[in-house]
Amino acid sequence: MEKFFKLKERGTSVKTEFIAGMTTFFAMVYILMVNANMFANPFGDGSNPLGVSYGAIYIATAISAVVGTILAGLLANLPLAQASGMGLNAFFVYTVCIGFGLSYANALVLILIEGVVFILLTVTGLRKKIFESLPNAVRIAIPSGIGLFIALLGLQNAGIVVPDTSTCVDLASFNLLTQTWGDIMPKVVTLCTFLAIVIMAHKNKRGAVLIGIVGGMALYYLLGLTVEGFYENLQISFVSPFESFKEFGQQSFLKVITEGFDFSAYKEAHGGANLALTIATTALAFCMVDMFDTLGTLYAACERANLLDESGEPLNMNEGMLSDAIATTVGSLCGTSTVTTFSEVNAGVAAGGRTGLTSVFCGAFFFIAMFLSPIAQLVPGCATAAALIYVGLLMMGSIKNIDWNNLKTAVPAFLTLAVMPFTYNISYGIAFGLISYIVISIFCGDFKKIKGSSWVIAALFVAMLVLTH
């Protein structure tokens, strides 16, 4: 173990790595519940437009997290952890499936394409070059735009932000004179859970998100005592954890292979040209967002852990990105959206994690969690909605790096930020940001600064907007 992970060389020990792995796990285990709930109950009203159960996606998410996290430890020897990415899962569910109308299995094909392309780009070294060739203003704004998108989803899932015929969206009523306490109570639980997570995170409490979700669940069932008929109408069934494995095998595992490549229904409704452009631009959007997530987290975690080489590059960076690409491919086969490196790994690094042994321990905890799905199903949507809002908050930090006094960079960044949540579409935000950057650069005399790959990507987005939307 010492020889393989270089524990003494990096100033750590098995005990420290175990604690760091456990810390990382508790910081990000919420994804098992949040991701499963998003796929199985995207609108928080019990509907299931994707046709997959909570249990099936819970297992799919856990398996891909185990594979990606352990690979990061064994291939790259870095304290990284991976799972279905926040923002990317929302893009998959709300934009690609519900918005565009692709089936669940069809959408998984795009994830499979992304994973295979990323493997090839990583092996050839092109992945980093593509990342660096895009406009800095757009790159910086993407995480924050996704953060706003995720926060909006959390507020809507909690029933705090509701549809309105005149203004499109409105604040839900908290008026006890016109609304029942049973309608207001879940919203109160979301707000209390969110604030509890924030307070614990501010005090550097390990696993603040998980503790907050568990506390929100307890508060929800406790306040249920004050709601007439709450427990009579509560539908809870305690089944064997292996029931989730059965649902996983029937509903999500290898669906991308058995059903995903049949696009006949979409083609008949929208045409072949629309289908081709939708696949190309949507897969491109998945690729770019995952690329930004992984590289950004990789640099931040390795810098904090003092794992940068002489040139300031993360150690074993290609191996770290390769584990991400393989995990995404495995995730598509299991039935979940893009697998990416989680920023929560910084919690494990802060706890002393310096090697891949941290990842191996974290992956082992995810493996154990696979068998706890019946317990996880007790978590109400109002508690996981608070986690969505908090993750959205965390992703807003990149805004400070935008030069708002320079309109040539501020406008593309602003459009990227604004269009994502307002249109429920991450790719539209990237499209408006990139296209505006090129137009402004042309008319401001910066034509030569536009890189070739930016032209190609922008052309694809223009074709998508003009021919498919």
C-alpha positions as CSV (number, residue, x, y, z in Angstrom):
1,M,0.0,0.0,0.0
2,E,2.9,2.4,0.9
3,K,4.6,1.5,-2.4
4,F,1.5,1.9,-4.6
5,F,0.0,5.0,-3.1
6,K,3.3,6.7,-1.9
7,L,1.8,7.5,1.5
8,K,5.0,8.6,3.3
9,E,6.2,10.6,0.2
10,R,3.0,12.7,0.4
11,G,3.0,13.0,4.2
12,T,-0.1,11.0,5.0
13,S,-1.1,7.6,6.5
14,V,-3.8,4.9,6.1
15,K,-5.7,6.4,9.0
16,T,-5.7,9.9,7.6
17,E,-6.7,8.6,4.2
18,F,-9.6,6.7,5.7
19,I,-10.9,9.7,7.5
20,A,-10.5,11.8,4.3
21,G,-12.3,9.2,2.3
22,M,-15.2,9.1,4.8
23,T,-15.3,12.9,4.9
24,T,-15.6,13.1,1.1
25,F,-18.2,10.4,1.0
26,F,-20.4,12.2,3.6
27,A,-19.9,15.5,1.8
28,M,-21.3,14.1,-1.5
29,V,-23.5,11.1,-0.7
30,Y,-26.5,13.3,-1.1
31,I,-26.1,12.8,-4.8
32,L,-27.6,9.3,-4.5
33,M,-30.9,10.6,-3.2
34,V,-31.0,13.9,-5.2
35,N,-30.2,12.2,-8.5
36,A,-32.6,9.3,-7.9
37,N,-35.4,11.8,-7.0
38,M,-34.7,14.0,-10.0
39,F,-35.0,11.1,-12.5
40,A,-38.0,9.4,-10.8
41,N,-39.9,12.5,-9.7
42,P,-38.6,15.5,-11.6
43,F,-41.6,17.8,-10.8
44,G,-42.0,16.8,-7.2
45,D,-45.6,15.8,-7.8
46,G,-45.2,12.1,-8.1
47,S,-45.2,12.0,-11.9
48,N,-42.6,9.9,-13.7
49,P,-42.1,11.1,-17.3
50,L,-38.8,9.2,-17.8
51,G,-40.3,5.9,-16.7
52,V,-37.5,4.9,-14.3
53,S,-37.9,4.3,-10.6
54,Y,-36.1,5.8,-7.6
55,G,-34.5,2.5,-6.8
56,A,-33.2,1.9,-10.3
57,I,-31.5,5.3,-10.5
58,Y,-30.2,5.0,-7.0
59,I,-28.3,1.8,-7.9
60,A,-27.1,3.2,-11.2
61,T,-25.8,6.4,-9.5
62,A,-24.1,4.3,-6.8
63,I,-22.4,1.9,-9.2
64,S,-21.0,4.7,-11.4
65,A,-19.8,6.5,-8.3
66,V,-18.0,3.4,-7.2
67,V,-16.3,2.8,-10.6
68,G,-15.3,6.5,-11.1
69,T,-14.1,7.1,-7.6
70,I,-12.0,3.9,-7.3
71,L,-10.6,4.4,-10.8
72,A,-9.4,7.9,-9.8
73,G,-7.6,6.4,-6.9
74,L,-6.0,3.5,-8.7
75,L,-5.2,5.1,-12.1
76,A,-4.3,8.7,-11.0
77,N,-3.4,8.2,-7.3
78,L,-5.3,11.4,-6.5
79,P,-7.9,12.0,-3.7
80,L,-10.8,12.5,-6.2
81,A,-14.3,11.3,-6.1
82,Q,-16.9,11.1,-8.9
83,A,-20.6,10.7,-9.4
84,S,-23.5,11.9,-11.6
85,G,-22.8,15.6,-11.8
86,M,-25.3,18.2,-10.6
87,G,-26.4,20.5,-13.4
88,L,-25.6,17.8,-15.9
89,N,-28.3,15.6,-14.4
90,A,-30.8,18.5,-14.6
91,F,-29.8,19.1,-18.2
92,F,-30.4,15.5,-19.0
93,V,-33.8,15.3,-17.3
94,Y,-35.4,18.7,-17.9
95,T,-33.9,19.8,-21.2
96,V,-33.0,16.7,-23.2
97,C,-35.8,14.3,-22.1
98,I,-38.7,16.6,-21.0
99,G,-37.8,19.6,-23.2
100,F,-36.5,18.1,-26.4
101,G,-38.6,15.0,-26.2
102,L,-35.9,12.4,-26.4
103,S,-36.7,9.2,-24.6
104,Y,-34.7,8.2,-21.5
105,A,-32.8,5.6,-23.5
106,N,-32.2,8.0,-26.4
107,A,-30.7,10.5,-24.0
108,L,-28.3,7.9,-22.6
109,V,-26.9,7.5,-26.1
110,L,-25.6,11.1,-25.9
111,I,-23.9,10.2,-22.6
112,L,-22.3,7.2,-24.1
113,I,-21.1,9.3,-27.0
114,E,-19.7,11.8,-24.6
115,G,-17.9,9.2,-22.6
116,V,-16.3,7.5,-25.6
117,V,-15.3,10.9,-27.1
118,F,-13.8,11.9,-23.8
119,I,-11.8,8.7,-23.6
120,L,-10.3,9.4,-27.1
121,L,-9.7,13.1,-26.4
122,T,-8.0,12.3,-23.1
123,V,-5.8,9.6,-24.6
124,T,-4.7,12.0,-27.4
125,G,-4.3,15.0,-25.1
126,L,-6.9,17.1,-27.0
127,R,-9.3,17.4,-24.1
128,K,-7.2,20.0,-22.3
129,K,-6.5,21.9,-25.5
130,I,-10.2,22.2,-26.4
131,F,-10.9,23.5,-22.9
132,E,-8.2,26.2,-23.2
133,S,-9.3,27.3,-26.7
134,L,-12.8,28.6,-25.6
135,P,-13.3,32.2,-24.5
136,N,-12.4,32.7,-20.9
137,A,-15.5,34.8,-20.2
138,V,-17.8,31.9,-21.2
139,R,-15.7,29.3,-19.4
140,I,-15.8,31.3,-16.2
141,A,-19.6,31.9,-16.4
142,I,-20.7,28.3,-17.1
143,P,-20.5,27.0,-13.5
144,S,-22.4,30.0,-12.2
145,G,-25.0,29.7,-14.8
146,I,-25.5,26.1,-13.9
147,G,-25.6,27.1,-10.3
148,L,-28.6,29.5,-11.0
149,F,-30.3,26.7,-13.0
150,I,-29.9,24.2,-10.2
151,A,-31.1,26.7,-7.5
152,L,-34.2,27.4,-9.6
153,L,-34.9,23.7,-9.9
154,G,-34.6,23.3,-6.1
155,L,-36.9,26.2,-5.5
156,Q,-39.4,24.8,-7.9
157,N,-39.2,21.3,-6.6
158,A,-39.9,22.7,-3.1
159,G,-42.9,24.5,-4.4
160,I,-41.4,27.9,-3.3
161,V,-41.3,29.2,-6.9
162,V,-44.5,28.4,-8.8
163,P,-45.9,29.1,-12.3
164,D,-47.9,32.2,-12.9
165,T,-50.0,33.1,-15.9
166,S,-49.0,36.8,-16.0
167,T,-45.4,36.8,-14.9
168,C,-44.5,33.2,-15.7
169,V,-43.1,32.6,-12.2
170,D,-44.1,33.8,-8.8
171,L,-43.5,33.2,-5.1
172,A,-45.7,30.5,-3.5
173,S,-48.2,31.8,-1.0
174,F,-47.3,31.4,2.7
175,N,-50.6,33.0,3.8
176,L,-52.1,30.8,6.5
177,L,-55.5,32.5,5.9
178,T,-55.7,31.3,2.3
179,Q,-53.4,28.2,2.3
180,T,-53.5,25.1,4.5
181,W,-50.6,24.3,6.8
182,G,-50.2,21.0,5.0
183,D,-49.3,22.9,1.8
184,I,-47.0,25.4,3.5
185,M,-45.2,22.9,5.8
186,P,-42.9,21.3,3.1
187,K,-41.8,24.7,2.0
188,V,-40.8,25.7,5.5
189,V,-38.9,22.4,5.8
190,T,-36.9,23.3,2.7
191,L,-36.0,26.8,3.9
192,C,-35.0,25.5,7.4
193,T,-32.9,22.7,5.8
194,F,-31.2,25.1,3.5
195,L,-30.3,27.5,6.3
196,A,-29.1,24.7,8.5
197,I,-26.8,23.4,5.8
198,V,-25.4,27.0,5.3
199,I,-24.8,27.5,9.0
200,M,-23.1,24.1,9.4
201,A,-21.0,24.7,6.3
202,H,-19.9,28.1,7.6
203,K,-18.8,26.4,10.8
204,N,-16.8,23.8,8.7
205,K,-19.0,20.9,9.9
206,R,-18.1,17.8,7.9
207,G,-21.0,16.4,5.9
208,A,-23.1,19.5,6.3
209,V,-25.2,18.7,3.2
210,L,-26.0,15.1,4.4
211,I,-26.6,16.1,8.0
212,G,-28.9,18.9,6.7
213,I,-30.9,16.4,4.5
214,V,-31.3,14.0,7.4
215,G,-32.3,16.8,9.7
216,G,-34.8,18.1,7.1
217,M,-36.3,14.6,6.9
218,A,-36.7,14.4,10.6
219,L,-38.3,17.8,10.7
220,Y,-40.6,16.9,7.9
221,Y,-41.9,13.8,9.7
222,L,-42.1,15.6,13.0
223,L,-44.1,18.5,11.6
224,G,-46.3,15.8,10.0
225,L,-47.9,15.4,13.4
226,T,-49.3,18.9,13.0
227,V,-50.9,18.1,9.6
228,E,-54.3,16.4,9.6
229,G,-54.2,13.1,7.7
230,F,-50.4,13.3,7.1
231,Y,-49.5,9.8,8.2
232,E,-52.7,8.2,6.8
233,N,-51.8,9.5,3.4
234,L,-48.1,8.7,3.6
235,Q,-47.1,5.9,1.3
236,I,-44.1,4.1,2.6
237,S,-43.2,0.6,1.8
238,F,-40.2,-1.1,3.3
239,V,-38.8,-3.6,0.8
240,S,-35.6,-5.5,0.4
241,P,-32.7,-3.5,-0.9
242,F,-32.4,-6.1,-3.6
243,E,-35.7,-4.9,-5.0
244,S,-33.8,-1.8,-6.2
245,F,-31.3,-4.0,-7.9
246,K,-34.2,-5.8,-9.6
247,E,-35.6,-2.4,-10.8
248,F,-32.1,-1.4,-11.9
249,G,-31.8,-4.5,-14.1
250,Q,-35.2,-4.1,-15.6
251,Q,-35.4,-0.3,-16.1
252,S,-32.0,1.2,-16.6
253,F,-29.1,-1.3,-17.0
254,L,-28.0,-1.5,-20.7
255,K,-31.1,0.4,-21.8
256,V,-28.8,2.6,-23.9
257,I,-27.8,-0.6,-25.9
258,T,-31.2,-2.3,-26.1
259,E,-33.4,0.7,-26.8
260,G,-31.3,3.9,-27.0
261,F,-30.3,3.8,-30.7
262,D,-34.0,3.6,-31.8
263,F,-34.6,7.3,-32.6
264,S,-37.6,6.6,-34.9
265,A,-40.2,8.3,-32.7
266,Y,-38.2,11.5,-32.4
267,K,-37.2,11.4,-36.1
268,E,-40.9,11.0,-37.2
269,A,-42.0,13.9,-35.0
270,H,-39.1,16.3,-35.8
271,G,-37.3,15.1,-38.9
272,G,-33.9,13.7,-39.6
273,A,-32.0,17.0,-39.9
274,N,-33.4,18.1,-36.5
275,L,-32.3,14.8,-35.0
276,A,-28.8,15.0,-36.3
277,L,-28.3,18.6,-35.0
278,T,-29.9,17.9,-31.7
279,I,-27.6,14.9,-31.1
280,A,-24.5,16.9,-32.2
281,T,-25.1,20.0,-30.2
282,T,-26.5,18.3,-27.1
283,A,-23.6,15.9,-26.9
284,L,-21.3,18.8,-27.4
285,A,-22.9,20.7,-24.5
286,F,-22.6,17.7,-22.2
287,C,-18.9,17.4,-23.2
288,M,-18.1,21.0,-22.6
289,V,-19.8,21.3,-19.2
290,D,-18.2,18.0,-18.0
291,M,-14.8,19.2,-19.3
292,F,-15.1,22.5,-17.3
293,D,-16.3,20.7,-14.2
294,T,-13.6,18.1,-14.1
295,L,-10.6,20.3,-15.0
296,G,-11.7,23.1,-12.7
297,T,-12.2,20.7,-9.7
298,L,-9.0,18.9,-10.6
299,Y,-6.9,22.0,-10.5
300,A,-8.5,23.3,-7.3
301,A,-8.2,20.1,-5.4
302,C,-4.6,19.4,-6.4
303,E,-3.5,22.9,-5.7
304,R,-5.0,22.7,-2.2
305,A,-3.4,19.3,-1.6
306,N,0.0,20.5,-3.0
307,L,-0.2,18.0,-5.8
308,L,1.0,20.2,-8.7
309,D,4.1,19.6,-10.7
310,E,6.9,22.1,-11.4
311,S,4.8,23.7,-14.2
312,G,1.7,24.1,-12.1
313,E,-0.1,21.1,-13.6
314,P,-1.9,18.5,-11.5
315,L,0.0,15.3,-11.0
316,N,-1.3,12.5,-13.3
317,M,-3.8,14.8,-14.8
318,N,-4.5,12.7,-17.9
319,E,-5.1,9.6,-15.7
320,G,-7.5,11.6,-13.6
321,M,-9.5,12.8,-16.6
322,L,-9.4,9.3,-18.1
323,S,-11.1,7.9,-15.0
324,D,-13.8,10.5,-15.4
325,A,-14.3,9.5,-19.1
326,I,-14.5,5.8,-18.3
327,A,-16.9,6.4,-15.4
328,T,-19.2,8.5,-17.7
329,T,-19.2,5.6,-20.2
330,V,-20.0,3.1,-17.4
331,G,-22.7,5.5,-16.1
332,S,-24.4,5.5,-19.5
333,L,-24.5,1.7,-19.5
334,C,-25.9,1.7,-16.0
335,G,-28.6,4.3,-16.9
336,T,-27.5,7.6,-15.3
337,S,-26.3,11.0,-16.6
338,T,-22.7,12.3,-17.0
339,V,-20.3,11.2,-14.2
340,T,-17.9,14.0,-13.2
341,T,-15.4,14.9,-10.4
342,F,-17.2,16.5,-7.5
343,S,-16.0,19.7,-5.9
344,E,-16.8,18.2,-2.5
345,V,-13.5,16.3,-2.8
346,N,-12.0,19.5,-1.3
347,A,-13.6,18.4,2.0
348,G,-11.6,15.3,2.0
349,V,-8.4,17.2,1.0
350,A,-9.0,19.5,3.9
351,A,-9.2,16.4,6.1
352,G,-5.7,15.4,5.0
353,G,-6.4,13.3,1.9
354,R,-3.3,13.3,-0.4
355,T,-3.4,10.0,-2.3
356,G,-5.7,7.7,-4.3
357,L,-6.3,5.7,-1.1
358,T,-8.7,8.4,-0.1
359,S,-10.7,7.6,-3.3
360,V,-10.6,3.9,-2.7
361,F,-12.1,4.3,0.8
362,C,-14.7,6.7,-0.5
363,G,-15.6,4.3,-3.3
364,A,-16.0,1.5,-0.7
365,F,-18.4,3.6,1.3
366,F,-20.5,4.2,-1.9
367,F,-20.5,0.4,-2.4
368,I,-22.0,-0.1,1.1
369,A,-24.5,2.7,0.4
370,M,-25.9,0.7,-2.5
371,F,-27.6,-1.6,-0.1
372,L,-29.3,1.2,1.8
373,S,-31.8,2.4,-0.9
374,P,-34.9,1.5,1.2
375,I,-33.8,3.9,3.9
376,A,-32.9,6.6,1.3
377,Q,-36.4,6.5,-0.1
378,L,-37.7,7.9,3.1
379,V,-36.0,11.2,2.4
380,P,-38.7,13.7,1.2
381,G,-38.3,15.9,-1.9
382,C,-38.5,19.0,0.2
383,A,-35.2,18.0,2.0
384,T,-33.3,17.2,-1.2
385,A,-34.5,20.4,-2.8
386,A,-32.6,22.3,-0.1
387,A,-29.4,20.5,-1.2
388,L,-30.1,21.6,-4.8
389,I,-30.4,25.2,-3.7
390,Y,-27.2,25.0,-1.6
391,V,-25.2,23.4,-4.5
392,G,-26.4,26.2,-6.7
393,L,-25.0,28.6,-4.2
394,L,-21.6,26.9,-4.2
395,M,-21.4,27.1,-8.0
396,M,-21.8,30.9,-8.0
397,G,-18.2,31.6,-6.8
398,S,-16.8,32.0,-10.3
399,I,-18.7,35.2,-10.9
400,K,-16.0,37.1,-9.0
401,N,-13.5,36.3,-11.7
402,I,-15.5,38.1,-14.4
403,D,-14.4,41.5,-15.4
404,W,-17.8,43.3,-15.3
405,N,-16.2,46.6,-16.3
406,N,-15.2,45.3,-19.7
407,L,-18.3,44.8,-21.9
408,K,-16.4,42.5,-24.3
409,T,-16.2,39.9,-21.5
410,A,-19.2,41.0,-19.4
411,V,-21.8,40.5,-22.1
412,P,-20.9,36.9,-23.1
413,A,-20.6,36.0,-19.4
414,F,-24.0,37.7,-18.6
415,L,-25.8,35.9,-21.4
416,T,-24.3,32.6,-20.4
417,L,-25.5,33.2,-16.8
418,A,-28.9,34.5,-17.7
419,V,-30.0,32.3,-20.5
420,M,-29.3,28.9,-18.7
421,P,-31.9,29.3,-15.9
422,F,-34.4,31.4,-18.0
423,T,-34.6,28.8,-20.8
424,Y,-34.0,25.6,-18.6
425,N,-31.2,24.8,-21.0
426,I,-27.4,24.8,-20.3
427,S,-26.5,24.5,-24.0
428,Y,-28.5,27.6,-24.9
429,G,-26.6,29.6,-22.3
430,I,-23.3,28.4,-23.8
431,A,-24.5,29.1,-27.3
432,F,-25.6,32.7,-26.5
433,G,-22.4,33.4,-24.6
434,L,-20.1,32.0,-27.3
435,I,-22.0,33.6,-30.3
436,S,-22.1,37.0,-28.6
437,Y,-18.4,36.8,-27.8
438,I,-17.6,36.2,-31.5
439,V,-19.9,39.0,-32.8
440,I,-18.5,41.5,-30.3
441,S,-14.9,40.5,-31.0
442,I,-15.4,40.9,-34.8
443,F,-16.8,44.4,-34.5
444,C,-14.3,45.5,-31.8
445,G,-11.3,44.6,-33.9
446,D,-10.4,41.4,-32.0
447,F,-11.2,39.1,-35.0
448,K,-7.7,37.4,-34.9
449,K,-8.2,36.5,-31.2
450,I,-11.1,34.1,-32.0
451,K,-9.7,30.6,-32.1
452,G,-10.7,28.0,-34.7
453,S,-12.5,25.7,-32.4
454,S,-14.7,28.5,-31.2
455,W,-15.8,29.1,-34.8
456,V,-16.7,25.4,-35.2
457,I,-18.6,25.2,-32.0
458,A,-20.5,28.4,-32.6
459,A,-21.5,27.3,-36.1
460,L,-23.0,24.1,-34.6
461,F,-24.9,26.2,-32.0
462,V,-26.2,28.6,-34.7
463,A,-27.4,25.6,-36.8
464,M,-29.2,24.2,-33.7
465,L,-30.9,27.5,-32.9
466,V,-31.9,28.2,-36.6
467,L,-32.9,24.7,-37.7
468,T,-34.1,22.8,-34.6
469,H,-35.6,25.2,-32.0
